[in-house]
């Protein structure tokens, strides 16, 4: 691990501001000006009403240039084929800055919104989420990078030999594919969760892979440095955004612990993650 740490922020809004595209855009631009790695947009099936996280991120994407955009998606009652398409689209409109945080919904009240099925134990829901993440990766790979021909003379848009059925069959999903959206610019947009099923895990303990710890905005810098030295790659900060961008970040930059400019254009690049090879190529 290098000497510099990574920073993200969990964006929050309430009241009328939660329904204002301008308000969300202002928050993301504030975070981008501070050179944060990414922002997350919360979402849930119950509780406080709010905007759809994926659509909010898509609205903001053309109005920003470098910061990663990671909406939250409840996977328990949604379909991976639809989400793969939505996040691939977000990766295109953002120029390779998309990610997704997968969460589960163990509350039976959430299931009643859909009227389709009851839910099992939370551990079982995370097993389902693991399959969900695997389906996402396979669908993103179902188009090879050069599958698009766009040959006007012959009228051929794609090379069908470079489109692949994923033929996934598990306990919860049976998905043939391929996707209807070409492979995203990052290959695989970032997958994050509080369980180790993707590229990044939000956790309170260090484990294998890229681990971020969730903390309150007022955590002393010395504590962040200690956690970083113990193996946390970075932190997702909660609380006062301006305290983060105008107080914490400048001090970390002064100590040489955080970037002063973006070096990469993609979210995977910010985090030091390589673009994955296509598993079907």
TANOR-V277258 format. One record per helix or strand. SS is the DSSP state (hx for helix, st for strand). FROM is the first residue (numbers start at 1). TO is the last residue. Records with the same first field share a line. If there is no record, write none. Layout:
BEGIN
SS: FROM-TO / FROM-TO
END
This chain:
BEGIN
st: 6-11 / 38-41 / 68-74 / 98-103 / 143-143 / 148-151 / 156-158 / 163-163 / 168-169 / 174-175 / 184-184 / 187-187 / 190-193 / 200-202 / 210-216 / 234-238
hx: 15-19 / 21-33 / 53-61 / 80-94 / 108-114 / 122-141 / 160-162 / 221-230 / 241-254 / 267-270
END
